[in-house]
Amino acid sequence: MEEHEKVVSSIADRVRHFHDRKTPFRIYHGSTSSTRQPHSEHEPVIDTSSLTSVVNVDPVAKTALVEPNVPLDSLVAATLQHGLVPAVVMEFPGITAGGGFSGTSGESSSFKYGFFEDTVIWIEMVLGNGDIVNASSTVNPDLLQGAGSSCGTLGVTTLLKIQLLEAKAYVELTYHPVSSITEAVQKIRHFTDLPGSCQYLDGILFAKDRGVICTGRMTDTVSEGVKLQRFTRAQDPWFYRHAEKIVSRHEDSIAEAIPLVDYLFRYDRGTFWGGRYAFKYFLTPFNRITRFLLDRFMHTREVYHALHKSGLAKRYIVQDVGVPLHSAEEFLHFLDENYRLYPIWLCPLQLTARAKTSPYHCTKADKLLNYGVWGPGPTNLDGFVLANRKLEHKVHELDGLKALYAHTYYTEEEFWEIYDKRKYEMLRTKYHATYLPNIYDKVKVDVAEEKRILRESWKAWLSAWFWSIWPLMGLYGVFHVLFRGRYMISSKSGRKLGPGTKVD
């Protein structure tokens, strides 16, 4: 802890320096799993990229004390040494503990445990004036509630205590084929109403009349007649492709045993199904051989890196949105009629009592169904903005919730009609965060500014023309993956990492 305290003290001094001079600043983490464009290199920043250690795993209390930039694969590796695993593990191994806490993250265990932030029971934070404080259910509880999903706009989170569960060797995953939107929603309702029946629950719609609902339970043994299946090696199938083949061959439910880590990060290779668009973009055959040969580029860390550096993030609709279960069918029909971006990921979410006090979870529902809507959007800027705004408005109409890691197209007035500005600003004032960017400024896409730059700058016009030539944008992104190192990683970070951790 001595080295941690030294680094946090340095961060606090720098924050205090900015506060005394009334200088706004942003936080540099060293990596991102957001599709939003990173901030300018010229803005004042607080560098937290060296906070990458698992400080302690307590097997008795079943907790882990971790710094914010510990990626999930490193966290899982550290906790498994003690026979434990986080209650909610996001599907991408490069997502960090701090990113999951501040960015509205859930996964297939969220129908039981809520968002990842709901499993964080204590945090250490440097406030906007440089003070170092703790927050828990008994000490500064409003800060703990408000910091989750705040996108880092209430202070600099420097340490988190995370709740863990007993781990087992495998997840026995049962694939339940469905043949309609109605059947998919009915099955999800059935399993969410019987929380003891499984520990993991999600689904994929491959078309409006074809999909799968997956239920999983941890086990130390492989049942007789159950096949062992892996997903993390280059020779293994991509999970969504494998699931699609299963439901095309079997009318009844079928089970497989999956090693726990392979299950937790089953969507990493191929980035769910987003990686297939890279094959289409480069006019490359999409088959098992090419997926094996190009496996290095098909993991989420590399995909995010290339997506940002190429600028192609602005051409794809990448939205995670949840609506109450009673409106789930209506929203799926809306997606089918207006977007048809199949497959669609389905992930039920439990809104905990703590989540309902958050300024950013403004829905009256107890249970939501999250939809992963990911795919190419309209090629012109106006059409692309309209498609995203139409999706956002439908979610709001249905009393839903939008994850703010993605591009956000609300006007400022619309945004604060949805989110609790009064509560949020009270927290910012109380905890000295008024010189940090507010959450709307952090997540918005300034469409008018982008148009102005394109209209007034001949350099921007020339750049847009150049990068529109196929496939220069994609090749530039691949170049950065091959030769320029990890996306957003600071070369200044030189801390020795703790056991079981690594730089994302």
C-alpha positions, -999 to 999 in steps of 0.1 A, spaced: 0 0 0 29 23 5 35 27 -32 -2 32 -38 -4 59 -12 26 76 -28 10 77 -62 -24 88 -48 -7 116 -29 10 128 -61 -24 127 -79 -40 147 -51 -13 173 -53 -19 178 -90 -56 180 -86 -51 206 -58 -29 225 -82 -57 227 -109 -83 235 -83 -64 264 -68 -61 278 -103 -97 271 -113 -84 250 -142 -107 223 -156 -90 189 -162 -97 154 -174 -85 120 -163 -61 100 -184 -66 62 -177 -42 47 -203 -69 26 -221 -106 28 -231 -134 5 -239 -157 34 -250 -165 43 -285 -163 80 -277 -134 99 -291 -106 105 -265 -100 140 -253 -74 162 -268 -37 156 -258 -34 193 -251 -60 195 -223 -48 194 -187 -51 159 -174 -46 138 -143 -26 107 -152 -39 76 -133 -25 51 -158 0 36 -133 -28 25 -109 -28 -11 -122 -23 -34 -91 -45 -59 -74 -36 -48 -39 -53 -76 -19 -77 -105 -22 -94 -114 11 -106 -150 8 -125 -148 42 -145 -116 34 -146 -126 -3 -134 -91 -15 -107 -78 -37 -90 -44 -32 -80 -32 -66 -67 -1 -83 -89 14 -110 -69 4 -141 -67 -33 -134 -83 -50 -165 -109 -77 -159 -88 -106 -171 -61 -97 -146 -86 -93 -118 -101 -127 -126 -67 -143 -127 -58 -128 -92 -91 -138 -76 -91 -173 -91 -59 -180 -72 -81 -179 -41 -110 -198 -56 -131 -166 -61 -145 -146 -89 -162 -112 -92 -199 -113 -90 -202 -94 -123 -175 -98 -150 -178 -77 -181 -174 -97 -213 -143 -79 -226 -110 -87 -207 -96 -52 -213 -124 -34 -195 -110 -21 -162 -124 -22 -127 -126 16 -127 -141 18 -161 -167 -8 -152 -176 12 -121 -179 46 -137 -193 35 -171 -226 15 -165 -214 -20 -171 -234 -53 -168 -231 -89 -180 -250 -122 -178 -250 -123 -140 -265 -88 -138 -300 -102 -137 -290 -113 -101 -264 -87 -90 -271 -56 -110 -245 -35 -126 -208 -39 -119 -209 -8 -98 -234 -25 -75 -207 -50 -65 -183 -22 -55 -187 -19 -17 -161 8 -10 -140 33 -29 -111 57 -23 -114 89 -43 -94 121 -48 -120 149 -48 -119 179 -71 -101 200 -44 -74 174 -38 -89 159 -6 -86 121 -3 -118 105 10 -134 71 13 -170 62 4 -191 32 14 -227 24 25 -219 41 59 -193 68 50 -202 93 23 -229 69 8 -241 95 -16 -207 97 -31 -205 60 -36 -239 60 -52 -232 91 -74 -197 80 -85 -209 48 -102 -219 55 -138 -206 91 -135 -180 87 -162 -154 101 -138 -170 135 -133 -172 135 -95 -135 129 -88 -106 106 -94 -113 70 -82 -80 55 -70 -91 23 -52 -121 0 -52 -132 -29 -30 -152 -54 -50 -175 -82 -38 -165 -118 -49 -182 -152 -51 -169 -187 -48 -157 -199 -82 -159 -233 -98 -140 -248 -127 -167 -247 -154 -199 -231 -164 -225 -256 -176 -242 -236 -203 -276 -246 -217 -286 -233 -251 -324 -228 -254 -335 -222 -291 -363 -197 -296 -382 -190 -328 -398 -156 -322 -394 -123 -304 -422 -133 -281 -407 -166 -272 -373 -150 -265 -388 -125 -241 -410 -152 -224 -380 -174 -217 -360 -145 -202 -389 -136 -180 -392 -172 -169 -356 -175 -159 -354 -140 -142 -385 -150 -121 -366 -182 -110 -332 -167 -100 -321 -199 -83 -323 -218 -116 -291 -203 -130 -263 -179 -123 -258 -165 -158 -285 -155 -183 -283 -138 -217 -294 -143 -252 -288 -136 -289 -314 -129 -316 -300 -139 -350 -332 -128 -367 -367 -119 -355 -377 -156 -359 -344 -173 -347 -324 -169 -316 -310 -185 -284 -314 -179 -247 -284 -191 -227 -285 -201 -190 -254 -211 -170 -245 -225 -136 -210 -229 -122 -199 -265 -115 -167 -284 -107 -177 -315 -127 -186 -322 -163 -219 -342 -164 -219 -374 -184 -227 -368 -220 -220 -331 -218 -194 -318 -243 -164 -297 -231 -161 -265 -253 -136 -237 -253 -136 -202 -268 -104 -184 -259 -79 -201 -283 -73 -191 -319 -86 -225 -331 -118 -222 -311 -150 -210 -327 -163 -175 -320 -190 -178 -294 -219 -163 -314 -211 -185 -344 -210 -215 -323 -243 -207 -306 -260 -200 -340 -248 -234 -353 -262 -252 -322 -297 -237 -326 -297 -245 -363 -290 -281 -356 -311 -287 -324 -347 -279 -317 -344 -288 -280 -321 -274 -254 -286 -287 -252 -258 -282 -226 -220 -278 -228 -193 -274 -201 -172 -243 -206 -141 -235 -185 -149 -206 -164 -125 -181 -179 -136 -191 -214 -172 -185 -205 -165 -151 -188 -146 -138 -219 -165 -158 -245 -173 -127 -266 -137 -113 -267 -127 -130 -299 -147 -113 -325 -159 -85 -302 -193 -102 -300 -199 -102 -338 -184 -68 -346 -152 -84 -359 -171 -98 -389 -175 -62 -402 -137 -60 -405 -137 -90 -429 -164 -74 -450 -146 -40 -450 -114 -56 -463 -132 -79 -487 -117 -109 -469 -135 -143 -468 -151 -150 -435 -145 -186 -425 -128 -206 -398 -94 -206 -416 -93 -168 -420 -106 -163 -384 -77 -185 -372 -51 -167 -393 -63 -132 -383 -70 -141 -347 -44 -116 -334 -65 -87 -347 -99 -100 -336 -96 -96 -298 -114 -66 -283 -83 -47 -272 -70 -47 -308 -104 -40 -323 -110 -9 -301 -75 3 -309 -80 0 -346 -115 14 -344 -104 46 -328 -73 52 -348 -91 46 -381 -120 69 -373 -144 41 -382 -160 44 -347 -180 73 -361 -195 51 -388 -210 23 -366 -240 24 -344 -227 10 -310 -254 14 -284 -264 -6 -253 -298 4 -241 -323 -12 -216 -361 -10 -214 -384 -24 -188 -393 -61 -194 -429 -53 -199 -419 -32 -230 -393 -57 -243 -413 -70 -272 -423 -36 -283 -387 -24 -284 -375 -55 -303 -402 -49 -330 -390 -13 -332 -354 -25 -337 -365 -49 -364 -386 -24 -383 -360 4 -381 -325 -11 -379 -323 -48 -386 -288 -49 -371 -288 -86 -363 -276 -103 -342 -289 -84 -312 -276 -92 -277 -301 -96 -249 -291 -92 -213 -315 -89 -184 -306 -64 -156 -317 -61 -120 -319 -25 -108 -308 -26 -71 -321 -3 -45 -287 15 -47 -289 19 -85 -323 36 -81 -308 64 -61 -283 72 -89 -288 104 -108 -281 84 -141 -305 55 -137 -338 74 -142 -363 46 -147 -391 33 -125 -385 -3 -136 -371 -30 -113 -359 -51 -142 -346 -41 -176 -337 -60 -207 -305 -46 -222 -301 -47 -260 -267 -46 -277 -274 -28 -310 -241 -28 -329 -236 -24 -367 -230 -1 -396 -251 31 -397 -260 55 -425 -229 68 -443 -238 105 -442 -235 125 -409 -272 137 -408 -285 102 -414 -262 87 -388 -272 112 -362 -309 107 -369 -306 69 -366 -289 73 -331 -313 100 -319 -343 79 -330 -330 50 -309 -324 73 -279 -359 88 -281 -376 54 -282 -357 42 -251 -368 74 -233 -404 69 -244 -404 34 -229 -388 46 -196 -356 29 -204 -319 35 -197 -290 42 -221 -254 33 -213 -233 64 -216 -200 47 -228 -213 51 -264 -219 81 -287 -247 103 -271 -267 126 -293 -292 142 -269 -293 180 -268 -284 194 -234 -320 202 -227 -331 166 -236 -303 151 -215 -313 169 -183 -349 161 -189 -339 124 -185 -311 126 -159 -314 141 -124 -295 173 -128 -305 187 -94 -291 157 -75 -260 155 -98 -251 192 -93 -256 189 -56 -231 161 -55 -206 181 -76 -209 211 -54 -207 190 -21 -176 171 -33 -158 200 -51 -162 186 -86 -174 218 -104 -141 222 -123 -143 187 -138 -162 184 -170 -198 176 -163 -213 143 -175 -231 158 -205 -200 176 -217 -181 143 -213 -205 121 -233 -221 143 -259 -214 143 -296 -212 180 -307 -227 175 -342 -228 213 -349 -191 216 -341 -182 186 -363 -201 202 -392 -185 236 -386 -150 221 -387 -158 202 -419 -173 233 -435 -146 258 -425 -114 239 -425 -99 229 -458 -75 205 -439 -105 187 -424 -122 185 -458 -91 171 -474 -86 147 -446 -122 135 -448 -118 130 -486 -85 111 -482 -98 88 -455 -130 80 -474 -109 62 -500 -113 25 -493 -96 10 -473 -72 36 -460 -90 42 -428 -90 6 -418 -54 1 -429 -43 30 -407 -60 14 -377 -43 -19 -384 -9 -1 -387 -14 13 -352 -22 -22 -338 9 -36 -354 35 -10 -348 23 17 -324 16 -2 -292 -15 -3 -271 -41 24 -276 -38 53 -252 -11 36 -231 13 61 -216 50 56 -220 56 75 -188 40 48 -166 68 28 -150 53 13 -118 60 -23 -110 28 -43 -113 15 -64 -85 9 -102 -87 -16 -113 -113 -18 -79 -130 -6 -65 -163 -9 -33 -183 -40 -33 -205 
